[in-house]
Structures are given as C-alpha cells and as structure tokens.
Amino acid sequence: MLKIMSLAMLVRPGACFARSARNALARRRAAARSAVTTTVEGEPGTESYAQYFVEGGKKISPWHDISLMPEGGDAGVYNMVTEIPKYGLAKMEVDTKGESNPIVQDEKKGKLRFYHGPIFWNYGCIPQTWENPNEEHPELKCFGDDDPIDVVEIGSSALEAGSVTPVKALGVLAMIDDGELDWKVIAVSTADPLAAKLNDVADIEKECPGVVSGIREWFRWYKTPDDKPLNGFGFNEEALPAAKACEVIAETHAAWKGLRDGSIDAGKLWKGN
C-alpha cells in the first residue's frame, strides 16, 4: 500500500499536493469555525439590543456564514443557531434584513414581542436555508415565510442564545401561519443523552410521549392571545418522518443558494458580502 501511495505521489505530485492542501484548508476552516463567538450591542429588553456573531475579529452572518452541517457530521445532522433558549419569553430571531444578521428581539407595531407563556423547548434556525416566498408548495398551495427554516430542539438542557449546536433531525411539522408555510423541524442535540435513543418521529413517541403533540398545540395556539387565528398544519397535521425533514432542509438549502447567487429575488433581505 505504501509503495502504491509513493508511486501515486511520484506520478501525480501536483494532484497529491492539491488534495493535501485542500484537506489542510478544510481543517483550518473547521478550527476557525469553532472560534466563532458572539458580542452584544445595546441593552437587553430594548430595541437597541443585537447579538452579533464574530470570527477573526470581524462580524459574520449566522445565517450565511455558519455552515448547514457540522464538519465531519453524520447524515441527518445539521447546525442549529439557538435564538430562544428553553423556557424563554422574549421573541428573539435572526434579523434577516439587518447587516450581518444579528439576533434581535422581534417587534410588532413598534412594540417588542414576548410570548404569553414560555416555550418549552430550545428554538432556533438552521443556517444556509430559506423558505422561498416566491415558490408555491405543490401540495399545500402556500408560499414560504421568507425566513431560514425553524428548529425545535427537544433535549434536556437549555441551549445558550447565540450558540451553534449540532442537532439530529427527527421529523418536521408543516405549519401554516397566516397563509404562509413555516416548517418546524423537530430535532435533538447530538450531545444530549436522548440522542442515542432518538432517530425518527416514532422514537419520540416511544421515549418522550406527548412531546410531538405538545409542540404542535403550542404553535397552534401561541398567537391567539393577540386575537390571531389558530395556526394550521398540513399533511393531516402529522409530524413527518426524519427522511422528509432532511428532504425539506435540502430544498430550503437549495433555495438559499438561489438567494445568494441572485437567481432568486432577495427583496429586502441582507444576503451577505
């Protein structure tokens, strides 16, 4: 084997060097990505608050610059940017229109938004995804909500706001909010003790009975105190399996690529440098 490798290097030294250089670059990028930190500007609980992501002393976008999947991760494992830790009340979100896409508190009619009761799971988004508002879903006949795809992480620990966590996709709910398609990926942190037992929606029902229905009902009702109608769900309100969740994530990743390369109209979104 050693002789074969040595011969390959003699016959194709340029190719071997290029491959080695690419591998080294990938390792450096992975190491640099682990050095991503956050910094806060403004005051918590005010419209001035913004949590920025920083790498190498420069602001980066958690939406565009953090990778879809962790380096060397297993199939079905994605990066999650936590916007709202478990039991949070403030409605925090990645600002898709602001430069560098910081996490800010959402506003409605000039007022900061709060949930009327705590959310019982960690909530965030998967970077490098986008629910295209220009594309109608062929079965549900509604358009995307113009945001990165949402993630509900059901692990036992509260994740820190602004943290980037590898999560295993377990299933997905097709929520319809005010006529827009707003997918909710159900996932678990790969570091959580539950991760070894959970691989699909059926496993959630077995190991954590009531969690899927709890998520569905929480999101169905959470806007009603503001005199908003109940949210609906497609596909007979079922949580679709892990394979479908991965398919939806792949579709929204493809849409994000179109957003970035200009083949799909970005509207007022900040799509990076």
C-alpha angles and dihedrals in degrees: 000000000000091000091050091050092047091050090050090053091050094047097040107021093152094054093046092048092047091050091048091049092050091050091049091049091050090051092049091049091050091050091047092049090056087058093063110127135175133234129194127225122188129012126305113250093028134093088248092068116112130162110207128195116231133196125174091354093304132102115251133185118256087204101049107020102044109081125248092236132025117257109270093003124153123258111280093028118117139174116259123200107208113224099166122026120220112288092018122150104188112089100233123176144164106270101234093187099044124091111267089007100252123190108260137166112267118242132208121192091345095309128108112250124238130176114246089231134013122281108239098213138047111271131199145111142272112246122235093030131109134184099223112226089197095061125076117216106242095225105028095042095217134108132244121271096239094246138103111273114276126237129203108199112201101190126129098253132070110243119221118253109259094020120136111221132180107235134185114232110231104170145322139237120212100220118187111207118183090337095310127113110243110176117207113203112204111214145156130220111256087227094056118103088236093060093082090057100040123074104136144011092273089058091055090054090049100045101027107026114195096021097105093047089044091056092046094049094044091055092041093058107026097098097045095091085066090056092257121142123255115277117241135214132220129224094047089304091288124150101239119224129266093263090058091047090055090047092052091047090051091050093050090046089055089050090051089054089054090049091052098045093046097244088118121049110254096197108192096339120124103235100182137250 
